[in-house]
Amino acid sequence: MTAPGAGHALLHALRMREGIDPADYATTVDVLRRVVANLGGNGDLPSSPCR
């Protein structure tokens, strides 16, 4: 069972990443997550709405 709006969220995520190499996107997210954690914030990623 998927959450309501999960399909819309997936389409939005795909559009947001259009033209960006998946490896570059993953690296950028990881770097930003580490920056947040280094500044004392919560660097954990939220659970996926598509699960």
ABEGO torsion letter per residue (X at the ends): XBBBGAAAAAAAAAAAABGBBAAAAAAAAAAAAAAAAAAGBBABBBBBAAX
